[in-house]
Every structure is written in C-alpha cells, then in structure tokens.
Amino acid sequence: MKIIHTSLSEKNPKVQLGPYEIESLIAEEEEAAATAYRIRIEPNQKTSTSYHRIAEEIYYILEGRGIALLDGIQHILAPGDFLRLPPGTQHSFITEDQPLVMLDIHCPGSRPNRDVYFVDSTPDGFSDGSQTV
C-alpha cells in the first residue's frame, strides 16, 4: 500500500456509466481497504436505485443540488452535505438544474463490477448484480 496524492489538475480517466460520470481516485491496482470516486450526475437526471451488500458508502456533496432517496426517504442535498450509508441502504439521486458532483467512498472497496446491486434497471456499464462478492 502506498500514499496517493491526486490533484484536481491531474486528469484521471473518467467513465460514463448510465447517468454517472465516474472518476476513480484510487486505481484498482492501488486499492487497499477502500475505493474513492468523484461522481458527476448531469442536470435533470434520476439514477437507478442501487445498494451494496458489503460496503459502507460515504458521500460528500461538492457542487450542485439535488435529492437523495435513501430507503425511500427524500434528503435534500446541497454543497457541504455528508451522507453515510450502511450496507444494504437503497439509494438513488435526482438532480436539479445543475450537475451534482460528489466525493464517493466505499469501505471495503466497491467497483462497478463488484458489490453493486440494482433494484430497478441496471445502467449501462454496470454488472447485472449477479457478480460474486
């Protein structure tokens, strides 16, 4: 395991998965106990409902406004807000007229092909939820 420092000026690869633009801040080969992403969801979007069986998930809102639906309860989001989702928390996001940008941390790590399950439709690029965890 090594120290990782990524500046905003560095261009990490970004992947479009359904409505999510995902920038991995920890490369898979450098992953240890957690994964970290910068997530961007464009304006006027609603994401599919997902959950993690193993990972705890932490979100910190960097930019934009929206709504988090957490186990069916609406939570209004604004910059500086913090969310901690225990494993099994069903969650989706609704954006307003600006992109919603969030820091997203999973512990233990989760990737689009590992420990991600969808209640409704599976966005393009994600596993169908049948992967081994």
N, C-alpha and C positions, 0 to 999 in steps of 0.2 A: 504494500500500500504506500502511496506517495502523496505529498501535498499537491493540490491542484489549485491553480490560480488562473481564472479566465476573466479577461477584461471585456467590457462592453464593445470595445473597438475590434476585438477579435471576431472573426466570422466562423461560428460553429455551424456545422451542417444543420439545415432545417428541413423537416419532413412534413408534408401535408397529409394528415390522416383524418379523413372526413372534414369536419369543420375546424379541427385543431391544426395549428401550425406549431410543431414541437421542435424545440431546440434542446438537445441533450447537453447538459453542462458537465456531465461525467460520462466519458466514453465507456462503452460496455466492457472493454478490456481493462479499464481502470476501476471498475465498480468494486466496491467492498460491501459495506453494510447498508448503503443507501443509493438511490438514484435521485437526480435533480434535473429539472427541466424548466425552461422558460416557455410558457404556453401563451399562444395568442389565438383568440377567437374573434373573427370579424363581426362587424355590426349586424344586428337583427338576425341572429342565429339562435337555434336551440339544439343543444347536443343530446345525443342518446344517453339514456340512464345507464350508468356503469357502477361497478363495485369491485373491491379487491377482497379475496378470501384471507390473505395473509398480511398484506402490507397495511400499515397505518399511513395515511396520506395527510400532508400538510400543505395548505395553500396560503400564499401571501399576495394580496392584490397590489400590483404595481401601477397599473393605469386602467382607466375606463370605469364603467359602472355596469351593473347587471344584477342578476338574481341567481343564487344557488338554490337548487331544490335538493334538500338533504332529507332523505327518508320521507319525502312528500311535503316537507315544511319549507316555505319560502324564506330565504335570508337575503336581504338587500345587500349588495356589495358595492364598496367604494374603495379608492386607493387607501392603503394602510390597514385594511381589514385582514384578519387572520382566521383561518379555518383549520380545525383538527378533526379528521375523520377516522374513527376507529375502523378496523377491518369489518367488512360487511355493510358499511354505510352506503346506501344507494344515493348516487349524486348525478346531477346534470346542471347545465348552466344555460341561462338565457341572457343574451347581450342586448344592449340598448343601441343608441345611435353612434356609438364609438366602439372600437375594438376593446376587448377585455384582455389585459396582459397580466399573467400571474406567475409567480415562482411556485413550483410544484415539487415537493419532496416526498419520496416513498421510503419507508423503513420497515422491513427489509426492502431492497430494491424491487421495482416492477418495471417492465418494459412492455411495449405494445404487443409482444408475443408471449408475455409471461404475467400471470396473476391479474389479468384484466377480463372481466366478465360483463356482458351487456344484458339488460333486462328486455330491451326492445331491439331495434335494429342495430347491427354491428357496422360501424363506419368503415369505409374503405381503408385498407392498410392494417387494420387490427385483426387479431386472431378471432376465430368464432367463439372463443370461450372454452373450447374443449381441450386446451393445452394442459400439459402436466405441470403442476405447481409444487 
